[in-house]
C-alpha cells in the first residue's frame, strides 16, 4: 500500500507538471519529456574582490550596482544604473566577483544602455577560489598552478548582447571573473547574478551544540553533499560529475541522516547497475563493487524498502558469485588493482591490508542482505569467502585507512588499531574520504573525544582557509604559510588551492566541493547526537550520546515515520540528561 501511494503521488506530481505545458506538445513529446529535478535561485554577488580599471582607474565604474538585488529584466529606462566596463587600445577592464559561498550553476548577465551597439567578446572564468578564477586553463596535462575544464566548462570566451540578458556556465564555483577582450568597447552591466541550481529539499536532520565550530562543520558537510545531489548523486560539482560507488558511501550516510529517503540514492544505484553490468566491476574497480553491497545494507536498514532491495536481488547475488570466484581457498585473490583512496596509494602494503578488510566488511553486509532476500546459498558463499580471505591477514604498515577498515570489519581490535595507528598524531594522515572511517574506528574504540578533536582540527582547518564546502583532499600541513582561498595572492605565502594537490587533482584541478568529504554530518548525528538504528526501517532506535567535552547537544534525525527530536544536557557530575520525542512507530531501545 505504501509503495502504491508513493507511486500515485509521483504520478500526480509528473501529471501536474506536464498539465502546465502548452497543448501544442503532443503525446510523442511527453514520452521523452522529463521535468528538471532542480530549482533555480538567483544570487547577487556579496563583494567585489578586485577590479582592473586601467592606469587611471576609470575603466570600471559603479561596481556597487552589481551587489544589489536584481530582477533579471533588461529595460529601456534611461535612469537605470549600470556597472560600466571599458577597454581602450592598450588596456582592458576586468572584475572579480565573490558570491559568498560554493554554488552549482552559472551566472546571468543583464546588459543595458551604454553598451556598444554590437555584441562584445568577453572571457568568463568560474573559480572555486580566487586563484582559480584568475588562473589560466591548460587542458593538455595536469600541472600545479593551472586549472582544467574537465567535466564542466569553467573558462568561457563568448559574445554577450549589448542589451538583454544571457546565461552562462554550469559548474561548481564561488568566484567569477569577467574580462573585456576587444579594444575600444564598453559594456553596461545591470546585474551579474549567480544561478544556483539545487534540489529544493528540507534539512530534516539537524545538529546543534554549544560548540559553534562543530555546528558549522555539520552544516558545511550537509551542504557539500546537497550540492552534489544533482540529476544523480555526483562526487563533485566542478569535476567528477559522475556516479562513483565508493565515493557514494559517505554521501549516502550523510543523506540518510540529513535528508532522509531521497530518491537520488536509489536512482544512482539503478544507473550504476545499468552502466556496469555483470560480470564486471562498478566504475571498473573491484573495491567500488564492495561499496555497492555496503551501501545497500545501510540504505535498507534506514528505510526498510524491501521492494527496492528485491529489485537489485539478481545483481547482488550475481556480484557475490563474482567476488567469491576471485578468492582462493588459501586466501589468495585475483582482484587485480586495489584502490582505497588517493592519499593511501603510495603505501601499497597498507592498501593491501585495507582492501582485504573492506572485502570482509562487504561480505558481512552481503550476508545480512542475503538473509533479508532469503538467499541462503549466497550467504554461505559469503561466509566461506570471509573464512578464506582471513587466512591471510596483512599488516597495516602504519596506514590509517587500513587500520580503520580493519577495525570496522573486525579483523583487528578497534582499540589496538586506534592506539597504534589511527589516533597517532591526531589528524595527521587523515583524508577527506577515508577520514570518516577513521572516525568510525575511533568510535568503535570508545575514543569519542579524540574523534571530536580531529573533526574540529581537520574539517575545521578547511573552514579556517575559507571553505564553504568540503574538499576532495586536504592536509593540515598545507595551511602553514598559506593564504585563504578567498584572498588575492599574498607575497611570500602559498596558495591553498593552486599550490597543493596531487594524483588526479593537482593545483586548481582540485575540487573544493567533493561529496565524499561529508562524513562529519553522519558521524556527529550518529555518535554525538547518538542516534543508532537497531532494526531495518528505523523501527527500533537506540539513543546513546557521546558528548565528550560538549555541554549540550540537540537535533533531529529523519526516519520513514517522521523525525526524532533529541536533546542532551550535561549535568553536574557529568551525568547526561536526555529528552527524546519520536514517532509512535519508532521504538526507543536501551
N, C-alpha and C positions, 0 to 999 in steps of 0.2 A: 504494500500500500504506500509506504514512504517513497519508494522509487517511482511509483506511478504519479504521486503528487508532484515530485520534483520534475518529472518529465512534462507533466501538464503545465507546470509553472514556466519551464524553459520554453515550451511551445508557445505559451501565451506571450512571453517576452519577445520571441522572434516574430510572431504574428503581428504584435503591436508595432514593432519596429517597421516591418515591411508594409503594414497598413498605412503608414505615414508617407510611403513613397507615392509619387505621382502615378496615375493609372496608365501612363504610357509604357511602363515597364511590365512586360507580359510574363507568363509563367516560365518561359525559357530563361528569361533573365533571373527570375527568383531561384531557379535551380542552382545557379552558380554564384548567387549573391551571399555575402556574409557580413553581418554587422561588425563594426570595429569595437573590440572589447575595451578600448582605451578612451579616456576622456581627454579633452584639450583644455589647458588652463594657461592664460596669458599672464606673464610676469614682466614688469618693468625692471630695468637694472637697479641695483642697490647703490652702486657707486661708480664713478669714473676712475679707473685705476691710473690711466695715463693717456696723454694726447701728444701728437706731434703737430704743432701749429706753425711750423716753419721758423725761420730765423727771427721774424718779428712777432711770432706767437699768434698771428691773426688768421691762420688757415683753418682753425677750428674755433667756432664761436657758439655761445648759448648751449653748452653741453648740459646744463641743468634741466633743459627741456626734456631730455631723454629719461630723467628719473621720475617724471610724473606719471600718474596712471593714465592709460590711453583707452581708446575705444576701437582701434583698428581701422578707422574710417578716414580716408582722404577726403578733402573738401575744397571748395572754391573760395572760402572766406579769406580775404587778404589780411585779416588781423590775426591769423593763426601764427603761433611762434614755432620756429624750427631751429634745430641744430644744423648749422651750415659748415660743410667741409669743402675746401677749395684746393685746387692744385695749380701750380704755375709751370713755367718751362723747366724749372730746376728743383722745385720742392712739391711734395705731395702729402696731403693731410692723412693722419691716422688717428684712430681712437680705440681704446681697450676698455671694455665694459665688464663689470662683475655683477652677476645675478644673485650672489649671496650664498648659494649652495649648489651642490651637484644636481643636475637635471638630465632628463632624457627627452630629446626632441630637437627643435631647431629654433630659428628666430623669424620674426615677422618685421619687415621694414616697411614703414608707411612714409611715402615721399610726397612732396608738395611744391607750392610756388617757390621760385627761386632756383630750382634745379635747371640745368641746361635743357634745351628743348629736345635733345637727342638722348637716348639711353647712355648711361655711363658704366664703364667697366670698373668693377671693384673686386677686391680679394677679401673673402670672409674666412677667418680661421677660428675654429672652435678649440677650446682647451680645457682640460680638467684642472690645469694650473695656469698661472700667469706665464710661466716659462713655456708651456706647451703652446699657448695661444700666440706667443711671439716666435715660435720655432719654425725652422724650415722642414718641409716634408721630403722624406727620402724613401722611396718605395722599392728600391732595388736591393737593399740589405738593411739589417738592423744594426744601428750604431747608437751608443750613448751620445746624447746631445741632439739627436734628430727625432722626429716623430714619423708616424706612418698613417696611411689611410686604410689599413686593413679592416675589413668587415663593415666599416662605416666611413663615408667620406667626410672629413673634417677640415679640409683645406680646399676652398672652392673659389674659382675665378669665374665671374659671370656678369652679364649686363643686368642692370636694375632699371626700372622705369623712371621717367622724370617725375611722374606723379602716379598716384595709385599705390598699391601695396604688392608685396611679393613675399613668399615664404621660402625659407632656405634651410636645408640641413635635416638630418635625422641621425643623431649620435648622442654620446654622453659628454656633458660639458658643464662648466660653471662660468667660463670666461669666453668672450667673443671679441676678436679684433677685426676692425673694418679699415681697409686701406683703399684710397683712390689710386688707380693705376695709370690713368691717362693725363696728359698735360692740359692745362688751361680748362679745367672743368670745375663746376660747383654742383653739389647736391644738397638739397634741403631735406633733412630727416625729421619728420614729426614724431615718430616712435620707432624704437628698436626693441620690441618686446620678445622675450623668450616664449616659446611654445612648449609647455610641459605636457608630454603625453604619458598618461599613467592610468592604471586601473583605479577607479573610484570605489574603494572598498574600506570599510571601517577597521580601525585597530581595535579588535575585540579584546585581545590581551593587552595588559599594561603592567608597568613596574615602576614603583616609586619608593625611595628610601631617604634617609637623612643625608645621604652622600650624593650630591648633585653630579659629581663626575660619573658615578655608576649609572645614574638616571640617564645622563646624556649618552653614555656608551650604549645602553639598552636601546634607546630610541634611534640612534645612528645605525645600529646593526639592523633594526627592524626596517628602517627607511632604505638601507642598502639593498635588502632582499626585495622590498616593494618595488624599487626602480627596475629590478631585473625580472619582474613579473609582467612580461610583455605578451606578445601573441602566444609564446611558450615561455618556459622558465629558462632564462638565459643565465650565463655566469657573469657576463659583463655587458655594459650598455655602449661602450665605445669599441671594445674588442672582445672576442669570444661571445658574439651574439648568437649562440647556439645552445642546444641541449647537450650538456656533458653530465653523464650519470654520476660520476664520482663527486663532481663539484656540486651536484644537486643535493647531496645528503645534508650538509649543514643548512642549506637553504630550506629544505623540507622541514627540518627540525624547527627552524625559526618560523616558517609559515604556519605550521600547525599550532604553535604556541602564541602567535600574534594574530593571525587572520583566520584560523580555524580551517574548515573544509573548503578550500578554494579549488575550483575546477582546473586551474592551471597545472596542478601536480598530476592528476590522472591523465590529462591531455598530453602532457610531456612524456609520461611513461608509455602511453599508447604510441606516440610518434617514435619514440626510441625503438620499440619493437618493430615498427614498420621500416625504419631506416636500417636496423641491424638485425636481420632475421638469422635464425639458427640454421646451420652451425656457423658461429662467428661470435665475436666479442663486441659488446657495446663500445662505441667510439674506437673500435679497433684495439682495445686494451682489456686484457682479462680482468684486471683489478676493477675496472668500471662495471663489468658484469657482476662481480661480487657485490658492489654497491647497489645494484638493481635489486637484489634479494633483500638486502638490509633495509632499503627504502620501503619496499612493500610491507615488511614486518612493522615498521614504525607507523606507516600510514594506516594500516589496518587496525593496529592497536589504538590509535587515536580515534578513528572514525567508525570502525566496525562495519565497513562497507563490503559485505561478503560478495555481492553481485560483481563489484569491480574486481575483487581478488579472483573470483572464478573466471572472469573474462581473460585473465592472464595465466590461468592454470596450465595450459598446454606449454606456454613459453617457460614458465617456472620449472615444470617437470623436465622439459627438454634441456633447459640450461643446467639443471642438476646433473643430468646424464652427461652433458658435455664437459662440465667441470670435473666430475669424478673420473671420467675417462682419461683425464690428464694426470691423475695421481697414481703412482705405482704402489704396490703392496709394501715396498721397502721405505716408502716416504719420499722417494724422489718424484719429481714432477716435470712436466714438459710444457709449461705455460709460455715459455719464451720471455719476452721483455717484461720486466717488472717495474711498476711505477707507483709511487705513493704521492709525493708532491715534488715540485721542482727543487726546493732547497735541500731535500734529503738526497737528491740524485748522486752527488759525489761519493756518498757513503754506501757503496753497493752491498757491503756485508750487512750493514744495518737495514737496508731496504729489503734484502732477502728475508731477514727475520720478521720485519713488519709485515711484509707481503704474506707470509705464511700465517701470521696471526690474523690478518684481515680475512684470509680464506677460511680459517676456523670460525671466526665471528659470523661470516656469511652463511656457512653451512649450518651453524647452530640456529640462526634465524630461519634458514630454509626448513629445518626440522619442524619448527613451530608452524610455518606456513603449510607444510605437508599434513600436519595433524588437523589443521583447520579445513584443508581441502580434501581430507580423507584419502591421502596418498601414502599408505604405509610402506610400500616398496621403495618409493623415492626417499622417504625418511630414513629407511635402513641404509640406503646408499650413502646418504649424508653422514650417518653415524660411522660407517666404515671409512669414508673419506677423512673424517676427523681423526680417527684412530691411526690411519696410515700417515697422515701429514705430521702428526705429533711424534712419530718415531724419530723425526729428525728436527728437533728444536734447535734454533740458531741463537747466537749471541746478539744482543742489541748493538754491539760495537759503539756504545755511547750515544746512539741516535735517539733523540726524544720521540720522534714519530714512531719508531719501532717499539720502544718501551711502552708508550701509551696504548698502542694497539694490542700488545701482549697482555697488558693489564685488563683491558676491556674484554678481550677474548678469553681470559682466564688461563692463558698459557704461562703467565708469570704472576707472582703475588703482587698485588697493586702497591702495597706499601714498599716492597723492595724495589719495584720499578720506579716509584717516585723518589724514594730516598737516594737511590744510586744514580738515577738518570734524569727523570722528568723535572723534578723540583730543584735540581742542582743549578745554582746561579740564577734562580728566578726566571725571568722572561728570556734569558739568553738562549738562543736556539729554537725559540717558538716561531711558528709560521702562521699566516692568517688562515689557511685551510686546516692544517692539522693541529693548530693551536686549540681548536675545540676539543679534539680527542685527548690532548694533554690535560685540559681542564677536567674532562670526564675521568681520566685516570686519577687525578688528584682527588676528585670526589669519591671515587671508589676506595682510595687510601685514607679517607677521612681528613684530607688536607684542604679543607674549605677556605680557611683564611689565606693559605698560600695561593690558592686559585683566585680569590678575590683581589689579592695584591697584584697578581700577574695581569688580570683584566685592567686594573687601574693603570699599571705601568705600560703594558704593551699596546692595547687598543687605545688607551688614553694618550699614549705617545703620538698616535696619528692625529688625534684631536689637537694636541699641542702644536702640530705642524700645519694646522688649518684645515684638516679633513672635515668634510660634512657627510661623507660616506666612507666605508672602509675599503681597503686596498687589496690588490692582487697579492702583494707580498709586502713585508715590512721588517726592518731590523732596527732596533733601538740605536745601534751604532751609527746609523745614517744621520741621526739627529745632531750628532756632535759637529758643531761649527757649520750648521746648515740653516738657510733661511726658509721661511714658511712658503707654502705653495701659493698663497695669495699676495705675496710680495714681489716687487720688482727685484732684479739681481742686487745683491749686497756684496760689495767688493771684499774679497778675501774669504768669502763663505761659499759653501756648496749649495747647489740647487737640489732640494729634497726630492724633486721629481726627475729632473733631467740628468743628474749626475750619478744615479744609482739604478739598480735593477740588473738582472742577469737572465741567462737562459733565453726564453722566448719573450722576455719583457724588459729589454734594456732601455734606459733613458725614457723618453716620452711615450714609447710604446706601452709602458707600464700602465695598467688600468687602475684608476683610483676609485672605481666602483665595481667591486667584484663580489658576487653573492656568496661565495664560499667563505667569506670573512665574517658572516653574520652570526657565528656561533654564540657569542655572549648573550644575545637575546634569548636563545633557547636555554643556555646554561643558567642564567640568573633566574629565569622563570621556574625551571625545574628544581634547582637546588637551593637558592636563597629564598625565593618565594615558597619553594618547597612542594610543588605540585607534581606528584608521581602517579602515572597511570598504572593501575594494577590489573584491570580487566579490559578486554577489547571494547572499543566504543565508549571509553571513559565511564563504564557502568560502575566501576569501583575505583576510587582515587584515594591516595594517601597524601596527607599534608604533613610534610616533615621539613620545617625550615632550618636553614643553616645560616645564621645571621653574621657569624664571625664578629667583627668589631662594630657592626652596624647597630644603631639604637632602635630603629623601627623599619619595617618594610610593609608595603601594601600593594595590591594589584589585582588583576583579573586574569582568568585563564579560560580559553574557549573550550567548550565541549559540544557534542552534537545536540545537546538539550538546552544550551544557553551557557553563559559564562559563570564560572565560580568566582566569588569575591572573597579575597583573603587579606587579613591584616595580622601582623605580628608586632609586638612591642616588648622590648626587653625591660624587665622589672629589676628592682634592687635585688642583688644576689645572683643575677644572671639568668633567672627563670624567664621564659618567654611566654607571654600571654597571646593566645591565638584566637582569632574570630573568623568563622567561615560561614558564607552563605552559598549554598549550592542548589541547583535544580533538584527537584524531588527524585528524578530518575537516577541521580548520581549518588552512590553510596560512599560515604566518607569512612575509610577503614583506618584502624590504628596499626 
